[in-house]
Amino acid sequence: MRKRARVALSVSLISLAGCSFIPRYERPAAPVTAQWPQAANPADARSAAKLTWQQFLPDPRLQALITAALEHNRDLRIAVARVEEARALYGVVRAERLPTVILGGSRIAARTPADLSPTGQSLSSRRYDVNLAVPAFELDFWGRVKSISESAKASYLATEAAREAFRLSLISDVANAYLTLQELEERTALIRATLQIRAESRNLVMKRRDVGLAGDLDFLSADGAFEAARAELANLERGRAAAENALTLLVGTMPNYLPAGRRLTEQGIVPDLAVDAPSEALLSRPDVRAAEQKLLAANANIGAARAAFLPRIGITLGLGTASRALSGLFDAGSGAWSFTPSLAQPLFDAGRNQANLDLVETRKVIAVAEYEKTIQQAFREVADLLAARATLTEQLKALEAAETAQNNRLKIADARYQAGVSNYLEVLDAQREAFAAQQGTVQVRRALLSAGAQIYKALGGGQEYGH
């Protein structure tokens, strides 16, 4: 009967374990407006969550670079290792909620000299033990261990969400670096073509001057335009080298083979992604999820700190056999057991537990503020990108029309100069305006494509596919 009573008591104690002092969690209201500053969805808008990055960024060269970056980027390796570290730590903490069972065996041999023996003769003894032991297992009555486990789990999920946020940022950054490099290459090609045209124009003006059909002013203007183009070429080549180095740093290790890339006009990146209301669009972002998991971890730590004020109950169990001879270990009557309960109640700790509770409550206040700040920053990022999507689209249309007009003007000005109707300054002015329009079109086209990649990242693209 006594044994049954002990078993019943143990079961009752274990069933009581699991009470929790973790405060009830309520997600803070998003400190942003309910609507975006301007219309969010163009016609036939696509969902970012339903598009993998390969579908959204179809350039095969860009895809190869992103694949290499996801494999070799050192910062991403660190982020992945942080996730593994948090997962392992969560596993260690979670294991504390279950008892540790140890199978042990031992042999003890001892000799007592005659002058220490109660019989006046030397004594020799031997003992063999085989047992299962549960060392110092805490019965989690107040949920202290559970709270610590919940905090570790939330911290692990926060690092996992942070890794996903970094992965999306890396994809966006590689795309932006690649598009910037493409822009500089196309602008460099334009300035090389312009430089050749201006060299030919300078030679033509020089010949016309030699026969008296042009003056020194025309020649000096043509020569100055040529040298200005040469200076701009050097400037663009320096920028191109810097852009290439930036891309190499992001990728980590450049692939041995890269397929041919596409021109900016052939990229196929259309920033027509659908944007839900802020309350839905922002909460799905991995950086916001990471911030909320950190808040959940801080909330769970309060439960552990509160439980520290209450008694801590532990048990140590042992069950096995013992015998003087190895052959008698499993004979009848060789059973052995031990049961050691313990109770520890803090009486005086110089305010340590209260200070620890104050600390974790303050950290929760900080976590709430950081969560709300993350929401606000995410709202601004998406709102800025939506504005950029609308204005850059209109700007590109206007610049393309302006480029066409300036190219036609240049043809007319050149024809007028060849016919002797106008001087070379008119041609030079038309060349400058045409070149500026061409350069501006390439720059804005790249900016629009980069905005598309950033919108994909800002909306947490590819979440339905887990990548």
Long-range contacts (C-beta under 8 A, 24 or more apart in sequence): 6-339, 10-315, 13-139, 13-141, 13-313, 14-139, 16-139, 16-141, 17-139, 17-140, 17-141, 18-140, 18-143, 18-146, 19-141, 19-142, 19-143, 20-142, 20-143, 20-146, 20-147, 20-303, 21-142, 21-143, 21-147, 21-302, 21-303, 21-306, 21-307, 22-143, 22-147, 22-150, 22-299, 22-300, 22-302, 22-303, 23-299, 23-302, 23-303, 25-296, 25-299, 27-292, 28-295, 28-368, 28-371, 28-372, 30-278, 30-279, 30-282, 30-283, 30-372, 30-375, 30-379, 31-372, 31-375, 31-376, 32-278, 32-282, 32-375, 32-376, 32-379, 33-278, 33-379, 34-277, 34-278, 34-279, 35-277, 35-278, 36-275, 36-278, 36-382, 36-383, 36-386, 37-383, 37-386, 37-387, 38-386, 38-387, 38-390, 40-274, 40-275, 40-276, 40-386, 41-274, 41-275, 42-272, 44-272, 45-272, 45-273, 45-274, 45-275, 46-272, 46-273, 46-274, 47-273, 47-274, 48-273, 48-274, 48-455, 48-456, 48-459, 48-460, 48-461, 48-462, 48-463, 49-284, 49-459, 49-460, 49-461, 49-462, 49-463, 49-464, 50-464, 51-273, 51-456, 51-461, 51-462, 52-461, 52-462, 52-465, 52-467, 53-171, 53-456, 53-461, 53-462, 53-467, 56-269, 56-452, 56-453, 56-456, 56-461, 56-462, 57-171, 57-175, 57-267, 57-269, 57-453, 58-267, 58-268, 58-269, 59-178, 59-261, 59-262, 59-266, 59-267, 59-268, 60-259, 60-260, 60-261, 60-262, 61-178, 61-258, 61-259, 61-260, 61-261, 61-262, 62-174, 62-175, 62-178, 62-261, 64-255, 64-258, 64-259, 65-174, 65-178, 65-247, 65-251, 65-255, 65-258, 66-170, 66-171, 66-174, 66-175, 68-251, 68-252, 68-253, 68-254, 68-255, 69-170, 69-171, 69-174, 69-250, 69-251, 69-252, 70-167, 70-170, 70-171, 71-252, 71-253, 72-251, 72-252, 72-253, 73-170, 73-250, 73-251, 73-252, 74-252, 75-166, 75-170, 76-163, 76-166, 76-167, 76-170, 79-159, 79-162, 79-163, 79-166, 79-167, 80-163, 82-159, 82-162, 82-163, 83-156, 83-159, 83-160, 83-163, 85-159, 86-152, 86-155, 86-156, 86-158, 86-159, 86-160, 87-156, 87-160, 89-152, 89-155, 89-156, 90-149, 90-152, 90-153, 90-155, 90-156, 92-152, 93-148, 93-149, 93-151, 93-152, 94-149, 94-152, 94-153, 96-138, 96-145, 96-148, 96-149, 97-140, 97-145, 97-146, 97-149, 99-134, 99-137, 100-134, 100-135, 100-137, 101-132, 101-133, 101-134, 102-132, 102-133, 102-134, 102-135, 103-131, 103-132, 104-129, 104-130, 104-131, 104-132, 104-133, 104-320, 105-129, 105-130, 105-131, 107-326, 125-324, 126-324, 126-325, 127-322, 127-323, 127-324, 128-322, 128-323, 128-324, 128-325, 128-326, 128-328, 128-329, 129-320, 129-321, 129-322, 129-336, 130-320, 130-321, 130-329, 131-318, 131-319, 131-320, 131-321, 131-322, 131-336, 132-318, 132-319, 132-320, 133-316, 133-317, 133-318, 133-319, 133-320, 134-315, 134-316, 134-317, 134-318, 135-316, 136-314, 136-315, 136-316, 136-342, 137-314, 137-315, 137-316, 137-317, 138-312, 138-313, 138-314, 139-313, 139-314, 139-315, 141-310, 141-311, 141-313, 142-306, 142-307, 142-310, 143-303, 143-307, 144-303, 144-304, 144-307, 144-308, 144-312, 146-303, 147-300, 147-301, 147-302, 147-303, 147-304, 147-307, 148-300, 148-301, 148-304, 150-296, 150-297, 150-300, 150-303, 151-297, 151-298, 151-300, 151-301, 151-304, 152-297, 154-293, 154-294, 154-296, 154-297, 154-300, 155-293, 155-294, 155-297, 157-289, 157-293, 158-290, 158-291, 158-293, 158-294, 158-297, 159-290, 161-286, 161-287, 161-289, 161-290, 161-293, 162-286, 162-287, 162-290, 164-286, 165-285, 165-286, 165-287, 165-290, 168-286, 168-456, 168-457, 168-460, 168-461, 168-462, 169-457, 170-250, 171-453, 171-456, 171-457, 172-453, 172-454, 172-456, 172-457, 173-250, 174-247, 174-250, 174-251, 175-269, 175-450, 175-453, 176-450, 176-453, 176-454, 177-243, 177-246, 177-247, 177-250, 178-247, 178-261, 179-264, 179-267, 179-446, 179-449, 179-450, 179-453, 180-243, 180-246, 180-446, 180-450, 181-240, 181-243, 181-244, 181-247, 182-261, 182-263, 182-264, 182-446, 183-264, 183-442, 183-443, 183-445, 183-446, 184-236, 184-239, 184-240, 184-243, 185-240, 186-263, 186-264, 186-442, 187-236, 187-439, 187-442, 187-443, 188-233, 188-236, 188-237, 188-240, 190-435, 190-438, 190-439, 190-442, 191-229, 191-232, 191-233, 191-236, 191-435, 192-233, 194-229, 194-431, 194-435, 195-226, 195-229, 195-230, 195-233, 197-431, 198-222, 198-225, 198-226, 198-229, 198-431, 199-226, 201-225, 201-226, 201-424, 201-427, 201-431, 202-226, 205-424, 213-420, 214-424, 217-423, 217-425, 218-423, 218-424, 218-425, 221-424, 221-425, 221-428, 222-424, 222-428, 225-428, 225-431, 225-432, 264-442, 264-445, 264-446, 264-449, 265-445, 267-449, 269-449, 269-452, 269-453, 270-452, 271-389, 271-448, 271-449, 271-451, 271-452, 271-455, 273-452, 273-455, 273-456, 273-459, 273-461, 275-382, 275-386, 275-459, 278-379, 278-382, 281-382, 281-459, 282-375, 282-378, 282-379, 282-382, 284-459, 284-460, 284-463, 285-378, 285-458, 285-459, 285-460, 286-460, 287-374, 287-378, 288-371, 288-374, 288-375, 288-378, 291-367, 291-370, 291-371, 291-374, 291-375, 292-371, 294-367, 294-370, 294-371, 295-364, 295-367, 295-368, 295-370, 295-371, 297-367, 298-360, 298-363, 298-364, 298-366, 298-367, 299-364, 299-367, 301-360, 301-363, 301-364, 302-357, 302-360, 302-361, 302-364, 304-360, 305-353, 305-356, 305-357, 305-359, 305-360, 305-361, 306-357, 308-346, 308-353, 308-356, 308-357, 309-346, 309-353, 309-357, 310-345, 311-343, 311-344, 311-345, 312-343, 312-344, 312-345, 313-341, 313-342, 313-343, 313-344, 314-341, 314-342, 314-343, 314-344, 315-339, 315-340, 315-341, 315-342, 316-340, 316-341, 316-342, 378-458, 381-454, 381-458, 382-455, 382-458, 382-459, 385-451, 385-454, 385-455, 385-458, 386-455, 388-447, 388-448, 388-451, 389-448, 389-451, 389-452, 389-455, 392-444, 392-447, 392-448, 392-451, 393-448, 395-444, 396-441, 396-444, 396-445, 396-448, 399-437, 399-440, 399-441, 399-444, 400-441, 402-437, 402-440, 402-441, 403-434, 403-437, 403-438, 403-440, 403-441, 405-437, 406-430, 406-433, 406-434, 406-436, 406-437, 407-434, 407-437, 409-433, 409-434, 410-434
